[in-house]
Every structure is written in structure tokens, then in C-alpha cells.
Amino acid sequence: DEAAIYTIHSFCHRMLQQHAFEAWTAFAVELSEDTDLITREAIEDYWRETVYPLDEVQLGALGFVLSGQSNDPRPSVERFATNIKALLKRRDSLPEPSGDDPMAAIAASARRAAEATDALRQAVKSDLEGFEQALADARASRRLRGNRRPTARTWANTLKPALAEWAANPARPHPGIELDQISLSTLNAGTAKDCTLPEALAEHPIAIAADALQAARTALAGAAAPFYAHAVGWVARRVEATQHQRGVIGFNDMLTRLRDALDQPGADTRLAATIRRQFPVALVDEFQDTDPVQYRILQAIYPADESASLILIGDPKQAIYGFRGADLATYLSAAARIPAGQRYTLDRNYRSSTGMVEAVNTLFGQSPMQPGPFHPDAIDFARVEANGRNEALWIGEQPATAMTLWQLEPQDAPDESIPLPVYRQQMAEAGAEQIRQLLDRAATGEARFENAETSRAVRPADIAILVRSGQEAGLIREALRRRGLASVYLSDRDNVLKTPEAGDVLRWLQAMATPESERRVRTALGTASMGYDWATLEGLFS
């Protein structure tokens, strides 16, 4: 009952407050719940300092670096801000930026791309018809396969008109086609067995220029990593300086500041030792969702050669918070450092039926990928025993099968593959129909839960459907609705503040804040949550 229970953020905040002197941090720092404004200011400062001085060619090159698309050459601060915010969360796992100016590399690559673009434009102007004839001759001689890119139809309907229009319009910086369709590498890949490209095609200026422009764009795309590394470092330093000046920190800053304090020379004998004395035993639940910064803090406080105990509890197969920075490699690295004699596995399942446990053991135990059915290979599958349940699901006169795998039968899907929308729709219909049949049998007592003493029919609330997206949820809900079955979609992305009940509470609070406003009082009384009928409301308002 006296154990201290913290989230990792609240633990770091408490340690920074209690041990401000040892942590080399201010005694009075305001915790800001929203540091997005400071981050946005820093991003816009970087944009102004770095992007505004660029010329037209460099701007186009930077737009390609940011978007990866030649037909969207204008750099967008909004796209840049979105990418930087995502990278800032993973700053500690990014490589250190080099001291070179990333814009210098982008400018050099931009010049090469501009030169290659001019060369391609001149080649198209000079001999577009000759390139078309070379393609036709190569197909006629069967040295170039007719079903490989560029096909005759694609060339005639799309590529040739686009190239001709682009060559005639100097204001258009890019041809607006996929260059690899006319590049030498693609043409060589399309040759027949034991054949080579005809000389007229292999040495044609259009193919050669397309290859050169494609190589220049590849080099330009390679400039994205150093550019972003430089930007992330610059923005992070500006945010840190601004927060220090204003005396505020964000939630993630609590982690990085404690980590930095523990990494200071001599910290292990002061701050870390102080925290160890305060908490000689630490138990970390859901450790698979830990990121590198959090693990570094735990490592510094609880080194292996100390008498304090660090207990890590987790399951790498449940690592679901990668979007928040959780790093599965962190879990695997930590697990590898723990001696085999100090690792324990919970080998008994207390939740599922015996049949379900045996089915899962069979499914993964007989996987052709054994002994490593998961990726990465360091994640193993451990068979478990079943404690069993007191009740069992019965269908008719026998227990229900614990696990059933469905697939579309050949008559339902005669083609080698089917479009994803068709597949989703068919499986939604199949699932909804199975649920309808189950509930129909429950109404007659055939689908029921039984234990040693009682029996009850299956209810709709006993059924859960797992989906990967809101789109899939919409399909299954619509299929259920057509069968007269209601359903509720629950998502961790749902915002309670957007529910109708939250809107009602807001109207109540507005009425309480301004009771002199008859309009707001009427609105509050008329909300669905109040539950007044029309007669009652009329009596209140008359």
C-alpha cells in the first residue's frame, strides 16, 4: 500500500523537483502542457534563415527533397513542420548531423539536376521521332519485349505527348512523367533473353539524358537525410534555449533533462545514488513500450553491479506504441543483457479457454517459420499451459471450436487475386452473416454459455469484432445493419470531448456561467441528457 506508483513522466518530474541541486536544474520550472507553439516558432525561424535566401533552382530542389516528387517542386513549410515534429520525437535515435552545410549539397545536386534536365529537353526537341522509331524497331526485331515498359500504347498515348508538350514549354521545369519508363536501365531490363538493346536505342540521347536526370534526382533525394538531421538539431537547440529563457519545460523534456543529469560526470555517485536509496526496488510494467531515453534513465539509476533491483515486465509481441517513440530494439537489447537465470516467463494462461490456448500453441508451434515465427527473430514463441475457464461456449450439442480460420473459396474468388475493396466487402458480409446465425441460434437456446451450474444464451454484448481501420469498421457495421443488428464502434482515437454528452455538459456550464442569458439556460435544459419531454420543457419555459 505504500509503494509509489508513477508514469515515467511523472517520475522524472518528481525527481527533478526533489533533487534539483544534484540534477543541475532550476528549482522553479513551470511544466507546460503545450510546447507546440515554441516548437512551431523554432521551425519557422529555421525556415526563414535557411530557405528564404535560396534561388529558384535551389527552391525547386528543396521542394523535391521535402516531397520526393518532381511534379511538386515548391517547398512547403507545412510539410516541413510535419516531418520535423515527427523526427523530434525520435531525435535520440537519429544519427548525429555532420558539420557540413546541407544546403550546399542540395545546391550542388540541384545544379546537376538542372543540367540533366536541360540535356533531356534538348534531346527531346532534337530527335523525339527518332527515339520513337528506335523503340518500334527494337520491338519489331523482338529484341525488346512488347509487354515491358514502355509499351507501345503507353508511349503513344502518354509518354510521347507529355515529352513533346514539355519540350515546347520552357516554363515547365519537369516533364511530368516517370523517367524510369524511358531510361536505359528500364529498356535493358525489357530486352528478350540473350539479347541486347539495338545501338540506335542504347546510344540515343533521350535514354542517356533520362538516365542522367534520374541519377541526379537520386542524389538529390539522398540529401534529405543530412538536411533533416541538421534541421532537427537546430530546431531542438532553439526550442531548448527558448524554454530555458521562459522557464518552462514540456513533458518529454522531463525525460531528457533527467537523462542528461544522470549522464553528467559523477552523477552515478550523486543523483543516481540518491534516487536508488529512495527507491531501492523499481518495477517497470509494459516495458516493451519503453523508448531509448527512458531505458537510459533506468540503466543509469540501476546499474547491474548495484544491490538495488530493477524488474522489467513486458511482452515484445504487444509492442504497439511505435508511433509514440517506443522502440522494440530497446526491449530486445535490455532482455539480452539479463542473465538467463534471472529471466522468467509466465507459462500459464488464466484468461482463455483451454481450447483457445491449445489452438494458439498449435498455430504458432507448427508454423513453417519456427523456431522464429515473429520478426525480428529475437522474439520467440513460448507455449503456455491453460488454466481453463469455468464456462464454455456450446453450439447445439457440442462445445464451439475455439479457433476457425476463414478464406475465400475458389468459386468465390476464381482469379489469382482479388481487389482489396472486394475482399473487405465479402469478408464483412461473411462475418456479419455468421454473427446473425449465432444470435438466431442463441434465441432458441442452441448458442449458450454453460458451466457446472447454470446456462445462459449468447448475447450481442458477448461478441467483439477486431478491425484494422475505421474503413473496415464501417463495412462490418453496414453489413450488420442490413441484418437488423446494431453495433458500437470503439476506437482509441475517439475523443470524449467530441461526444454528444460532452456537448451537453458544455451547454450546462455555459448556462451556469451566464445564468442571466435566457437563451443559454433554455439550450441547457433542452439537451438530450436532461431527458425532459416537450410538455415538461413547455411548462418550464412558460
Residue pairs with C-beta under 8 A, 6 or more apart in sequence:
4 279
6 14
8 255
8 290
8 294
8 297
9 251
9 254
9 255
12 254
12 255
12 257
12 258
12 297
13 31
13 254
15 23
15 258
15 275
16 23
16 25
16 29
16 254
16 257
16 258
16 261
19 271
19 274
19 275
20 26
20 27
22 261
22 267
22 270
22 271
22 274
23 257
23 258
23 261
23 271
24 261
24 264
25 257
25 261
26 247
28 247
29 247
29 248
29 249
30 247
30 248
30 249
31 248
31 249
31 250
31 251
31 254
32 243
32 248
32 249
32 250
33 251
35 239
35 243
35 248
35 249
35 250
35 253
38 239
38 242
38 243
38 246
38 248
39 85
39 88
39 235
39 239
40 81
41 242
42 235
42 238
42 239
42 242
43 77
43 80
43 81
43 84
43 85
43 235
44 77
44 81
45 238
46 231
46 234
46 235
46 238
47 77
47 80
50 103
50 231
51 59
51 62
51 75
51 77
54 62
54 103
57 110
57 111
57 114
58 103
58 106
58 107
58 110
59 73
59 74
59 75
60 73
60 74
60 110
60 173
61 106
61 107
61 109
61 110
61 113
61 220
62 75
62 103
62 106
62 227
63 72
63 73
63 74
63 75
63 76
64 70
64 73
64 113
64 217
64 220
64 221
65 106
65 220
65 221
65 223
65 224
65 227
66 75
66 76
66 79
66 80
66 83
66 224
67 76
67 79
68 221
68 224
70 174
70 176
70 217
71 174
71 176
73 173
73 174
80 231
83 228
84 228
84 231
84 232
84 235
87 94
87 228
87 232
88 232
88 235
88 236
89 252
89 324
89 325
90 325
91 232
91 236
92 256
92 291
92 292
92 293
93 292
93 327
94 229
94 232
95 225
95 229
96 229
96 233
97 226
97 229
97 230
97 232
97 233
98 226
98 229
100 226
101 230
102 223
102 226
102 227
102 229
102 230
102 231
103 227
105 223
105 226
105 227
106 220
106 223
106 227
109 216
109 219
109 220
109 222
109 223
110 220
112 216
112 219
113 213
113 216
113 217
113 220
115 216
116 209
116 212
116 213
116 215
116 216
117 173
117 174
117 213
119 205
119 209
119 212
119 213
120 175
120 206
120 209
120 210
120 212
120 213
121 166
121 167
121 170
122 205
122 209
123 204
123 205
123 206
123 208
123 209
124 163
124 164
124 166
124 167
124 175
124 206
125 167
126 205
127 204
127 205
127 206
128 160
128 163
128 164
128 167
128 206
130 200
130 204
131 182
131 201
131 204
131 206
131 207
132 155
132 160
133 200
134 198
134 200
134 201
134 204
135 144
135 150
135 152
135 155
135 201
136 152
137 198
137 200
137 201
138 144
138 197
138 198
138 201
139 145
139 146
139 152
141 198
142 192
142 195
143 191
143 192
143 195
143 196
143 197
143 198
144 187
144 190
144 191
144 192
144 197
144 201
145 190
145 191
145 192
146 152
148 186
148 189
148 190
149 180
149 181
149 186
149 190
150 159
150 181
150 182
150 186
154 181
158 177
159 177
159 181
159 182
162 175
162 176
162 177
163 175
163 177
165 172
166 172
166 174
166 175
166 176
179 210
179 213
179 214
179 217
180 186
180 210
180 214
182 206
182 207
182 210
183 207
183 210
183 211
183 214
184 197
184 202
184 207
184 208
184 210
184 211
185 211
185 214
187 197
187 201
187 202
187 207
188 196
188 197
188 202
191 197
196 202
201 207
240 253
243 249
243 250
243 253
249 257
255 293
255 294
255 297
256 293
258 297
259 293
259 296
259 297
259 300
261 267
261 271
262 268
262 271
262 272
262 296
262 297
262 300
262 301
263 296
263 300
264 271
267 300
268 300
268 303
272 300
272 301
272 303
275 301
276 301
276 302
276 306
276 308
279 308
280 307
280 308
280 309
281 308
281 309
281 311
282 298
282 301
282 302
282 308
282 309
282 310
282 311
283 311
283 313
284 290
284 298
284 310
284 311
284 312
284 313
284 314
285 313
285 314
286 313
286 314
286 318
287 312
287 313
287 314
287 331
287 334
288 314
288 315
288 316
288 318
288 319
288 326
288 328
288 331
289 314
289 319
289 320
289 321
289 324
289 326
290 298
290 314
290 326
290 327
290 330
290 331
290 334
291 324
291 325
291 326
291 327
291 330
292 327
292 330
295 330
295 333
295 334
298 310
301 308
301 310
302 308
302 309
302 310
304 337
312 334
312 335
312 338
314 331
316 328
316 331
316 332
316 335
316 374
316 379
317 374
317 379
319 326
319 328
319 331
320 326
322 328
328 376
332 376
332 378
332 379
335 343
335 378
336 378
345 382
346 384
347 382
347 383
347 384
347 385
348 384
348 385
348 386
348 387
349 357
349 384
349 385
349 386
349 387
350 387
352 360
352 386
352 389
353 386
353 388
353 389
353 392
353 393
353 402
354 386
354 388
354 389
355 399
355 401
355 402
355 403
356 386
356 402
356 403
357 384
357 385
357 386
358 386
358 402
359 402
359 403
360 403
361 383
361 384
363 403
364 370
364 373
364 381
365 381
365 383
367 373
367 381
370 381
371 380
371 381
372 379
372 380
373 381
374 380
374 381
390 451
390 452
391 449
391 450
391 451
392 399
392 400
392 449
392 450
392 451
393 399
393 400
393 447
393 448
393 449
393 458
394 400
394 447
394 448
394 449
394 450
395 438
395 441
395 446
395 447
396 441
396 446
406 427
406 430
408 418
408 423
408 426
408 427
412 426
413 423
424 471
424 472
424 475
425 475
428 472
428 475
428 476
428 478
428 479
429 479
431 465
431 476
431 479
432 476
432 479
432 480
432 482
432 483
432 485
433 479
433 483
435 463
435 465
435 480
435 483
435 485
436 480
436 483
436 485
438 447
438 458
438 463
439 447
439 458
439 460
439 485
441 447
441 458
442 448
442 457
442 458
442 459
443 457
445 457
447 457
447 458
448 455
448 456
448 457
448 458
449 455
449 456
449 458
449 462
460 485
460 486
465 473
465 476
465 487
467 473
467 476
470 489
470 491
473 489
473 491
476 487
477 487
477 489
480 486
480 487
481 487
496 502
500 528
500 529
501 529
503 527
504 527
504 528
504 529
504 530
505 529
507 520
507 523
507 524
507 527
508 524
508 527
510 520
510 523
510 524
511 517
511 520
511 521
511 523
511 524
511 525
514 520
515 521
522 541
524 530
525 532
525 537
525 540
525 541
526 532
526 537
532 540
